[in-house]
Amino acid sequence: MSMGDQIREPGEPRPRSSAPDQPAPEVRLEVVAPLPVVEPEPAEPLPLLAQLAEDFATYDRNLMQPGLWAVVAHRLGERAERDTMRPRKLLLGCAQRLLSTTVDVLWGIYLPQQVQLGRRVRLWHSGCMYLNARAIGDDVHIRHDTTLGPLFSAGADAQQLPVIEARSELGAGVCVLGNVCVGHDSFVGANSLIIKAVPPNSVMLGVPARQVPR
C-alpha cells in the first residue's frame, strides 16, 4: 500500500494517477474460414466369424431356423466378393451357391446375392419368401410368404427394386413391389400391398396399403 493510500481520509476520492492515459488496445476480429464438411466413412464390415456369430444370436441360437441358413448363405457370398485370395474366394463362392440353392429348394427362401443385407436381419417362420430387394436394413423382421420385387418383371433392373429401411417389420403375406422405400421403424400389416413409398415410423394396412394411426 502506498503512502498516499495510508493518509487518505475516508470518503476522500482516490487521487488520479499522474501517468498519462493509455489508449485502449485495438481489437481486431479475424474471419476464420469454416472447416470443410467431411462425410463419415462407412463402417467396416464385421469379420465373417463375428458376423455369423451375431446372426446366430439373432436367431436365438437355433440352427433349425430356415431364415438363419438363408442369411448365412448370403454372408458367405458377401465375403467371397470381397476376398482377394482366389482359392478361398472360389471355396466361399461354391459354398454360397450350394447353401442358397438348398435353402431355396427346402424352404422356398430366395435371397439374391446382390441384395445389400444389413445386420441382425431376421426371417421368421418356415420360409416361402421372395426377397429380391435393392437393400434390407439393420434389424428388419420379415415374416413368411413375403414378396419383395419389381412391379413389372419385364426389363426390370436394380433401380426398380424396393428398399426396406432399418428396424422395419413386414407381416406375413406382405408384397412390396417396385421402386419404393419402406421408411425406417415402420410396420406393414399382414397381407398388405405396398406400391407407394412408406414414410418413416408408419403403420400400413390394406390392399393397397394405407397409413393408419399407431
N, C-alpha and C positions, 0 to 999 in steps of 0.2 A: 504494500500500500504506500502511495506517495505521500509527501509531507502535506501537500495541499488537501488531500482527502482526509487527513487526520484533523486539521484545524477548521474544516468547513462546517458551518453551523447547520443544524437540522433544518431542512426545508430550503436551504440556500441552493440555487441552481448550480449544477456542476459546471465548472469553467470549461470553455471551449478550448480545444487543443490549438496550439499556435501553428501546428503543421498545416500546410495547405491541403485543401480538399482534393482527394484523389478521384479522378473520373471513374465512373462505373465501368467495369470491364464489358467490352462489346461481346454480345452473344451471337454466334453465328450458327445457323441451322443448316446442316448439310443434308441434302436429299440422297437417301440411300436407295439404290435400285432394288426392287423386290427379288427375292430368291426365286430361281426357276422352279416350277412345279414338276416334281419327279413322280412319275407313275409308279405305284408299288409293283414290284416284280411278282409274278405268280409263284405260289407256294410250290416248293419242290415236292414231287410225288413221294409217297412213302416207299420204303424198300418193299419188295414183293412179300417177304415173310411177314413183315409188320402189317401190311395191307390185308393179307389173308387172315391174320390173327384178329384184326379188327372186324372183318366180315364174319368170322366165326362167332365172335361175341355178339354181333348184331343179330344173328340167328339163334340166340340163346344156346350156343354151343351144341346145336342139334344137327348132326350130319344127315338126318333123314329129311331135311327141308329141301325140296327141289329148287327153290329160288337160290339157295346158297351155292349150288353147283353151277347154276347159270351165271352167277356173279363171279365165281372162281374162274370159269372158262374165259370170261371177259377180261379179268385181271391178267391171266396168262397171255392173252393176245396183246394187251397194252404193253406188257413187259417185253414181249417179242418184238414189237415195233420199235422200242427204244434201245434194245440191246445191240451192241456193236460186235459182239463175238459171234461169228457165223455159226459154229456148231450149237451153241446154246440158243441162238435165235431160231434155228431150224427145229430144235427139240421143243422149245416152248410153243412155236407155231403149230407143230404137229399135235402136241398135247391139247392146245386150244381147239383145233378143228375137231379132234376126236371127241373131246368132252362136250363141246357145244352141240355137235350132231347127236350125241347120246341124250343130252338134256332135251333137245327138240323132239326126238323120237319118243322118249319115255313119257315126258310130261308136257310137251307142246309149248315150251317156252322158247320163243325166238327173240334173241337179243343180239343184233348185228354188232360186229366189231367196231364199226365207225361211230357208234353212239358214244358221246362223251359222258361217261358214267361217273357220278360223284361218289362220295364216301358214305358208308352206312346206309346204302340203299337196300330196302327190304322188299322182296317179292313174296307175298303171302300165299298160303294155302297150296292147292295142288297143281297150280300152273295154268295152262291154256292161256298164254299171253303172247301177243304180237307187239313187240316193243321197238318199232322202227322209228325212233325219235332222233332229233338232232342232238339233244342233250337232256340228261336227267340229273338234277342237282343233288346236293347232300341231303341226307336224312329224309328222302322221299319214300313213302309207303305206297305200294301198288298191290291191289287185290286181284284175284283170279278173273279170267275171262276179259281182261283189259286189252284194248286195241289202241296202239299209237301208230300213226302212219299218215301218208299223204291223202288229201281229199280225192284226187284223181290219180290213179296209178300210171296212166299213160304219160310219158315224158316227165315224170317226177324226178326232182333232184334233191340235194340236201336242204336247199332253201325252202322246200315245200313240206318239210317235216316239223312236227311240233317240238316245243321246248317246255320241259317241266322244271320249274324253279325249286329252290331248296325248301324243304320242310312241307311240301305239299302232300296231299293224301288223295288217292284215287280209289273209289269204291269198286265193288265187283261189277263187271259188265260195262265199265265206262269206255267210251270211244272218244278219243281226242284226235281230230283229223285236220290236216292242212297246216299252213304256216301260221300257227297260233302259239301263244305263250300262256301257260298257266302260271300266274304270279305266285310268288313265294307265300308260304303259310296259308295256302288255300285248301279247301276241302271240296271235292266233287263227289256227289252222292251216287249211289249205285244206279247203274243202267242209264246214266246221263250221257248226252251227246254234246261235245264241245266242238264248235266250228268257228267261234269268235274268241278273241283274246279275253283272258280272265284277269281282272285286277288283283293285286296282292291282297291277302287277308280276306278272301271272299269265300262264300258258300254258294255252290252252284247245284241246281237240281233241275231235272226235266229233260224233255226231248223236243226241241233243242233246249239246252240248259239255260236257266235264268238265275240271276243272282237273288238270293233270299237273305233276310236278316239273320245274323248269328244268334 
